[in-house]
Amino acid sequence: MSLCKQGVKTWLVLAVLAASVAAAAAQESWVVLAGAQLARVVPPGFYFEGQSAPTQTRNSAAARLGQTRHVIAGMVDTSGYSSEIRAKYEGFFITDSAVSVGGEELGAGAYGFGFTDDGKFNLFDVGGKRILSAATTRDAAMRRPRPLMLTKDGRNLRLYSGRNYVSVEAR
């Protein structure tokens, strides 16, 4: 067999392998975690603007994409925070890979968040600087709203605060 034909076959095998990997990645979907899996990834507390607050475990949620990508959100007890911080900050949002939140790109990191009364979802860096603001959608069909939860929506996630949610999409 000539060197040229071997090269073509090698490239063909590599192309098929790459296409298989890409197809497998495209088929990954979010899995909302519960029980021991949820407890394993949710931190016991979160630092924001010079203070640390304990996580409200009952108001925490997480989802996994594949084996290593996670989105984790939780409300924290802000009773020790100033009224200014409590007005904008409800909890934390952690992602270990790039995602889109409400159509806005977001890199991996740990952020504080707050849902506003005028239909916005705001994300802040741990120093309190707003880095993202996205419009929320009201889900009037939601039967039993909870203070915070994650649900699957096709290939995306919905992060809810009561009946209002923002979409989270893998990148």
ZIFENRA-V93957 format. One record per backbone hydrogen bond with DSSP energy under -0.5 kcal/mol. CO is the residue of the C=O (numbers start at 1). NH is the residue of the N-H. E is the energy in kcal/mol with one decimal. If there is no record, write none. Layout:
CO_NH_E / CO_NH_E
//
This chain:
2_6_-2.0 / 3_7_-2.0 / 4_8_-2.1 / 5_9_-2.3 / 6_10_-2.5 / 7_11_-2.4 / 8_12_-2.3 / 9_13_-2.5 / 10_14_-2.4 / 11_15_-2.4 / 12_16_-2.3 / 13_17_-2.4 / 14_18_-2.6 / 15_19_-2.3 / 16_20_-2.1 / 17_21_-2.3 / 18_22_-2.5 / 19_23_-2.3 / 20_24_-2.4 / 21_25_-2.3 / 22_26_-2.1 / 23_27_-1.2 / 24_28_-0.5 / 25_28_-1.0 / 29_66_-0.6 / 31_64_-2.6 / 34_37_-1.2 / 34_38_-0.8 / 35_39_-2.3 / 36_40_-1.8 / 37_41_-0.9 / 38_41_-0.8 / 38_42_-1.8 / 44_55_-2.7 / 46_53_-2.4 / 48_51_-1.4 / 51_48_-3.1 / 53_46_-2.4 / 54_77_-2.5 / 55_57_-1.3 / 56_59_-1.9 / 57_60_-1.1 / 59_75_-2.2 / 61_73_-3.0 / 62_33_-2.6 / 63_71_-2.2 / 64_31_-2.3 / 64_66_-0.5 / 65_68_-0.5 / 65_69_-1.5 / 69_65_-2.8 / 70_96_-1.7 / 71_63_-2.4 / 72_94_-3.3 / 73_61_-3.2 / 74_92_-2.7 / 75_56_-3.3 / 76_78_-0.9 / 78_81_-1.8 / 82_86_-2.5 / 83_87_-1.6 / 84_88_-0.6 / 85_88_-1.2 / 85_89_-2.2 / 88_90_-0.5 / 90_76_-2.2 / 91_113_-2.4 / 92_74_-1.9 / 93_111_-2.4 / 94_72_-3.0 / 95_109_-2.5 / 98_171_-1.5 / 99_106_-2.6 / 100_102_-0.5 / 100_169_-2.7 / 101_104_-1.8 / 104_101_-3.1 / 106_99_-2.5 / 109_95_-2.4 / 111_93_-2.8 / 112_124_-3.0 / 113_90_-3.5 / 113_91_-1.6 / 114_122_-2.9 / 116_119_-1.3 / 119_136_-2.4 / 120_116_-2.9 / 120_122_-0.5 / 121_134_-2.4 / 122_114_-1.8 / 123_131_-2.8 / 123_132_-1.5 / 124_112_-2.3 / 125_128_-2.3 / 126_49_-3.4 / 129_125_-2.5 / 132_123_-2.7 / 134_121_-2.9 / 137_165_-2.4 / 138_140_-0.9 / 139_142_-1.5 / 146_162_-2.4 / 149_160_-3.3 / 151_158_-2.6 / 153_156_-1.9 / 156_153_-3.0 / 157_168_-2.5 / 158_151_-1.9 / 158_160_-0.7 / 159_166_-1.6 / 160_149_-1.4 / 161_164_-1.8 / 163_139_-2.9 / 164_161_-3.0 / 165_137_-2.5 / 166_159_-2.7 / 167_102_-3.0 / 168_157_-2.8 / 169_100_-2.8
//
